[in-house]
Amino acid sequence: MSAQKRPSVSVPENINEEYYQISAEIMSSFPRYRPPVDLFFFNEEIAVLTPFSRKGARLSNEQVEEVAKLCEEGNLFVSRSDHHIYSEHIVKQLDLVLQDNNLKEAEIVNICIQALKNRYNDFYQQPVKSFYASLLNDVLVFTEYLFQDKTRVGAFMRRLSTDNDPASHAVNTMTVGLWLWLKYNQNVQRKTLDNLAMGLLCHDIGMSKVPPFLISRNGPLKPDEKDKVLQHPLQGAKIMQKMDAVANEILRPCLEHQERLDGGGYPQKLKGEQIHPEGKLAALADSFCAMIAERPYAPAKNPLDAATELSMDPRYDNNLARMLIGAYTMGKF
């Protein structure tokens, strides 16, 4: 195949239903000489996509130059049948979703969710600054995506997981909390959105200091075991402080997500207006997401039933719960 420069081509719109028009930024993130996906280019003479190279095949220097030219012309494609490979790649470099205009909303949302789960798992297993930095980077990509269009959070709400692992619960809680917060707040400040997303995502990070066998136990805990669990909000705040993540929107969800309006929560036994708005938000989102997940001691509840139950519980913010009821009653999710 010749590496000479060709003029830009006009590609039929329906091609993007089955193929990604891959950008230079995405292509440059692949291994240069062995792209992990099949590559195609649009052949104007016969008006069809033509194979360029097979996945894993080694490209020559001439072909590498040709790939760059094809990308520049907007004439290099990846089959959507390779979506699993493509998405697994972007999951590792989430900022690429902001550079690829050919990804569908559902694809972007699924990639974001998986990336955030992966990064959170790493941080949960080892809550150190290097893993926090990676998590923060992906959170900022996620919030940039939302900041461009606040209604996009609805697509994440439609993909809440019923899994009960820490990462699924963290991403669920962040999603629900941000949906509620965005409904309440019309004038959104980007920095507040960034911080609140991180606070909601990491609200339970203190559980990483609790022995796993205590978390999964079905029966009652001994007093000393229960004390370890009751300390997790304080442990979470300490972890975030070590990360230099000290904004109120980050620390309050960690500290106050187990506080209750009647004063019966923990660790500070705050009551009513002593609990900050971020704490009330995190408490409602945390409990709602726990209720809709398959737990060892209880089956998953229908989201509308969970929201209704929370709305009748005086320990939670009734207005927030009723917002969820309204959304699920109207069939938004």
N, C-alpha and C positions, 0 to 999 in steps of 0.2 A: 504494500500500500504506500502510495507516494506521500511524502511529508510536506508537499507544497501547500501554500496558503490558499484557501478557498473562500469565496464570499459567504456571508451569512445565508442560511437557508430558512425556508418557511416550512415548519413542521406541522402537520395536521393536529388539531387540538385533541382529537380522540385517542391519539397515541398515548397521552399521559394517563389514560385510564388503566393501561396495562404496563406502562414503563415509567420510570423516573427519568427526568431530564437532569442529569447529574451536573452539579456545579464544579468549578475549578477548585473551590475550597474543600468540598467533600472529596473530590478525587485526590487532591494533594495529601489528604489524611490517610489514604490507603497506602499499603506498601507500594513503592514506585514501580518496581519491576514485576510484581506478582499480585495484581488486584484480586481480591477474594470473591469477585462476582463476575458474571458474564457481562461483557460490554458490547453495545450495539451503536451503529451510526445510521443516520437517515440517508438513504440512497435516493437522490432526487430523480435519477433516470428511470427508476422503476417504482418510485413513490412508496417504498417500504423500508422498514428497519432491517439492516443487514448486520450479521455478526461481525464483530471486530476482533474479540479475543475471548477465550474460555477462561472461567475462573481458575486461578492458581497457575495458569500458564505463564511462562516467563516472557516478558516483552523485550524486544530489542531496543537499542537506543533510539532508533528511528521511530519505532512505535510509541515510545514514551513521548517523543516530541509531537507525534501525531495526536496522541491523546490530549496533550495540552492545547493544541489548535482546535480540536473538536470541542473541547470544553469552552474555549473562548467564543466559538461560534454558536454555542448552545445546541450542539449537535451530537452529544454523547449521551447514551441512555443505559439504564439498568432495568432489567425485567422485574416487575413487581413479584414475580415468583421467587425472587431472591430477597424478598423483604426481610425475612428472618435474619439473613446475614447482614444486610444493610442496617437494620435496626440495632442488632447486637453491636455493630461497629459504632454507630452514633451514640448508643447508650454510654459508651466509654468516653465520648467527647461531646457532651450534651449541647455545647454552644453551637454545634453544627446545625441543630434544628432551626436556629434563627437565620441561617444562611441558605437554607434549602426551601425555595418557594414551591416546590413540587410535591412536598409531603402533604397528605390530607390531614385534616384536624384530628381524626381518630388515631392516625399513625403517630402524630406528634405527641398527643396525650399519653398513649401507651408507652412511647419511648421515654417521656419525662417521668412517668410513674416508676418504670423499671429502673431508670438511672437513679432516682432519689432513693428507692429501696436499697439498691446496691451500695450507694454511698452511706446511707444511714446504718446499714448492717456493719460496714467497715468501722464506722465511728463508734457504734454500740459495742463492738467486740474489743476495740482499742480506742478509748476516748482520749486521743492525743491530738496535738495541734496539726500534724500533717494530714490526718484523716478529716479533721474539722475543716481545714482549708479546702479540701476536695469537695466536701459536702456543701460548704458555703458557695463555692463556684457554681455548683449545679442548682442550688436554691436561687441564686441570682439570675441564672438563665430562665428558670421557671417563673420568677416574679417579673422578669422583663417580658416574657410571653403573655402573662396576665395583664401587665400594665398597658400593653399595646391595645388590649381589648378585654375589659373587665368581665364581659359575659362568657369568656372562655372557661371560667371556673366551673360553669355548668357542665361542661363535657367531662371534667374530672369528677364531679358529683355523680355522674351516671356510671362511673367506673369504680365506685367504692368496693373494696374487697371484703369478703366474708372470712378471710383467713385471720388467724389469731396471733401470728408471729409479730415480734416487736416492730419490724419495718413496715408491715402492712398497716398496723394500728397507727404508727406515726404518720404515715402519708395520708391515711383516712382522716385523722384528727386535724391535720393541717388543712386538708381540703374543705372539710365541713366548717372549721373555724373561719377560714378565709371567705367562704361563701357567705356565711352569716355576717361577717364584718363588712364585706363589700356591699351587702344589702343595706346595712345601717349607715355607711359612710359614702357620701357622694364625692367629696373632695379628697381624693386619695393622694397622700404623699408617698413617693416612691420609697424613701428610706424607712418609713413606718411599715410599708408593705413588706419590705425585705426582712426587717427585724421580726415582725409578727409571724411571718412564714417560718422563720427559723425557730422562734419560741414555741410555736404550736407543734412543729415537727419534732423538736427535741424535748417536749414537755415531760416525757417519761424516761429521759436518758439516765436518770438516777437509778432506774431499775437494773441497769447494767452492773450495779454494785451489789445486787441481791442475788444470792445463790439460785441458779436455775431450778433446782428441785423444789424450792419454796414457791416459785411462781406457778409451777405446773401442778402443785398439790391440790387434790380435790377436797380433802378434809380440813378440819380446823387447824390453825397453827398454834404452836406453843408460845407463851408470852415473849420469850426472847426472839423467836422466829418472827413473830408479828411485829416486834419493834424494828427489825431490820427492814421490813416492808414499809412501815410507817415513816421511816427516815428517808425514803427515796426522793421526795420533793427537795429536801435540803441537800441531799447528795447531788441531785441534778443541777441545782443552782451553783453548787461549788464547782462542778465540772465546767459549766458554762463560763464561770468567772475565770477559771484557769485558761480558757480559750480567749480571754479578753472580750467575751460577748456579754457586756454588762448593761445593755439598753433595757429599759423597763419592759418593752414589748417582748424581750427574750426571757428575762428572769421571772417575770410575773406568771406566765403560763407554767413554768417549771415549779415555782414555789406554791402556787395557789390552785392548781387544777384539782386538788383533793379537798379544798375548803368548801364548805356548804353554807348556804344563807342562814340556816338555823344555828350555826355555831358548832355543829356536830362533826365537822370535817377535821382534817389534820394537814400539816403539823402544827400550825399556829392557832387553830380553833378560832379563826376569824369569823365574823358574823355580819350579815347584811352588807351595808355600805363600806364596811372595813375591807371587803374583798374588792379589788380593783376590776374594772371592766374586762381587762385581759384575762384575769383569773376566772371570772364568771363565764367568759367565752370558752376558755380552755376546759373548764369543768363540764359544761354542757356538751361540747364536742367530744371530749374524752369518753364520757359515759355513753353517749349516743353510739359512738363507734365501737365501744366494747359490747353493747347490747346487740348490734347487728352482725357481730362476728360469732363464729362457732367456737365457744369456749369449752374447756374440759368439763365444767360443771353445769353448763346451760346451752341449749341450742340457740342458733341465731334467731333474732326477732325480725319480723317484717319492719322496714324502716318507719312506716307510718305508725305502726303500733308502738315502736320505741319512742318516737317523738311524742305521741299522745301520752304515754306513760310518764315521760319526763315533764310534760306540761302540767300534769296533775300532782307533781312532786314539789312541795314548797321549798325544797332544798336547792332548787335550780331556778335560773332566770326564766320566768314564764314567757316573756316576750320572745326570747330566742327560740324556745321550744315551739312556740306557736308559728314562728316563721318557717320552721321545718315542716310542721303539719300542713301549712298552706301550700308549700311547694309540692309535697308528696300527694296531697289531695287533688291538686290541679294536674297531676301527672307530669310534672316537669322532669322528674327523674325516674 
